[in-house]
Amino acid sequence: MATATDNKTEITLKGSVDIVSEFFFTAINSILYQRGIYEPESFKRESKYGLTVLTSSDKGLLRYLKNVMMQVETWLLSGDVQRLVVVVSGVDSGETLERWQFNVSLDGDSENGENSMPNGGAPPQQKTLKEIHGEIQAIIRQITASVTFLPLLNEPCSFDLLVYTKKDAVAPTMWEDSDPCYIMNSQEVKLRSFTTSVHKVDSMVAYREADEWEL
């Protein structure tokens, strides 16, 4: 017998924003753990999306991520977010070593985040929360497996979060324009995507070949 969470239901714009924001938070934490940006002892295990995920317990990091996610949610609600990028850089070299990119679009090219299509097209297919979580689970698994194909990070690393928005988006005073931190001649691996029936998130990681930056 199907449970209430298995029933297909219309995902509201606010509900979709909550799902995308929570995914970003979880994905960022997973990247920071898997790539050793923070000590593994500073992460705790939690159950989410049918998986055991690692979430930082570092108060400073959590405060920073909370502030970023609050602004990202505001921009998602107004339809201004185009992508979120996690940039991993070498502390000693100052070089960008990895660039995790999450592209955000309105599913079906809807202009207002509602289940309506331009030019009289059909609305996006409604999905269950279980189906959405299954798609997110696949991405988190790929992030976890990234250590099998990404080069070792042979120097202490830091990270930055870049949020790409529409030109007319209003940014708080503490936010500033940033260099895109592209990696020249990078290798790229496309990861899975997920949709909420309102938003679609495509994922990929670009990285520098080890022999380009190792001594």
N, C-alpha and C positions, 0 to 999 in steps of 0.2 A: 504494500500500500504506500502510495506517495505521501511524503510528509509535506508540511506547509512550505518548507524551504525548497522543495523540489518543484513546486508549481511555477509555471511561467508567469511572470508578472511584469508590469511596466516599470522600468527603472526611471525614476525621476532624475532631473538634472542634478539636484542636490545629492541624491543617492549615488549617482555616477561619480560626482566629484569626490565624495567620501571614499569610494572604492579606489579611484585612481590615486588619491592622496595617500591612502594606506599602503597601496602597492609601492609607490615611490619610497615611502619611509622604510618599508621592509627590504626593498631592492638595494637601497643605499646602505643599510646596515649589513646586508649580506655581502656586498662588494667590499666594504671596509674590513669585514672579518676575513673573507676568503683571500684578499690580497694583502693581509697583514698590515694594514695601515695603522690599526690600533692593536694593542696586546690582546691575545685571545682570552686572557683572564678577565678582561673588562666587559665581556659579553655574557649574557644569560640566555638560556634556552626557553623558547616559548612555542606553543602550538598554534599554528595559523595555516589556513588553506589546506588542512590535512597533512601538514608537514611540521617538522621541528625546525624552527628558524632561530637565528641568533640575533639578539637585539642588544645594543650597547647599554651599559649601566653607567657610563661616564656622564656625569651631570652637565658638564660644560657642553659636550657634544649633543646631548639630548635637548638642551636649551636652544642651541643653534639650529638643530633640525626642526624643532617645534616652530621657531620663528619663521624659518624658510617655508615650511609646509603651510602655515597660516596664510602667508602671502600667495603661495601657489594656489591654494584653494580659492582665494578671492579672484585671482586671474582666471582660474578654470571656470568659475561661475559666470564670469563676464565673457568667456570664450576667447581670451587673449593669449593663452599658453600655446606655443607651437612645439616646444621640446624642452626637456630637462636633460642636462649633461653632467655626469660625474667625471671630473678630470683628475687623474692620478699623476702627480709630478714627483720627480726626484728632488729631494731636499738639497743634495750636494750639487748635482748637475743643473738643476733648474729646468730640466727638459720634461716635456709632456710625454709620459710613457704609455698611458692608456686613456681612452676616451669612451666612456659608456654613455650611449645616447638613447633617449626614449622620446620618440616623436609622438605628438598628440594631435589627433584630428577628431572632428565630429563625425561619428559613424554615419555613412551614407551622405556625407557632405552637407548635413543639415546645418543651417546657418544660426539657429537659435538653441541648439541642444535638445530640441524636442523631437519626438518620433514623427517627423514629417519630412518629406522629401521635396526638393525643388522640382519644378516642371511636372508636378502631378505624379511623381514616381511613388512606388510602394515604400512604406516606412520600414526601417530596419526590423529584422525578426527579433521578437522578444525572447529573452533568455532567462534561465533560472540562475539564482545566485550560485548554486552548485556548479553549473556549467562555467560561469565566469571564474570562480575560484579554481576550477580545474585547469583553465587556460593560464591563470596566473601561476599556479603550482608548477606548470611546465617551464615557465621562464625562470622561476627561482631555482629549479633543479639545474637549469643550464648555467646560471651564475655559479652555483655550487660546483659544477663540473668544469668551470673555466680554468681551474688550476691544471687541468690535463693538457691544455693547448696554449695557454698564455706563457710567455717567457718569465723566468724568475725575476723578481724585482731585487736587484743586487745592491740597493742602497736604501736608506731610510726615505720614506715617501710621505707626502701630504696630499690632501685632496681639496678641490674646490667644487662648488655647485654653480652651474650656469643655467639660467632660465631664459629661454628665448620667447619673446612676446611680440605681439603686433606693435607697430610703431606708435600707435596712439594710446597704448596702455599706460596707465598712470603708475609710476613706481615711487615707493616711499623714499624719503631723503637719504636713508642709510644705504640704499642700493645704488650701485654705480655701473657704468658700462664696463665691459671686460673684453679682453682679447679672447678670440674663440678657442685658442689653445689647440689648433690643428696639429696633426702629426704628419709630416712630410713623408710620402712614399709608405704610408701605413698599410698594414694588413687589416682586413676587416672580416668579422664573422657576424652574420645576421642571426639574431635570436628569434624566438617565437613572438607572437603578438597576442593581444587579448582585446575583446570588445565588450562593452557593457550595454549595447544597443543605443547608447548616447555618445560615448567616446570610444575611440580606437587608439591603442598604444602599440607602436612598433618599436622593437628593441634591437640594438646592435652594439658591438664593441669594436673599436679600432685600437691597434697597438703597434708599437715600434718593434721591429725585428730585433732580437737579442744582439745579433752581430753588428747592429748599427750603433749600439750605445755601450756595449760591454768593452772594457779595456783588455 
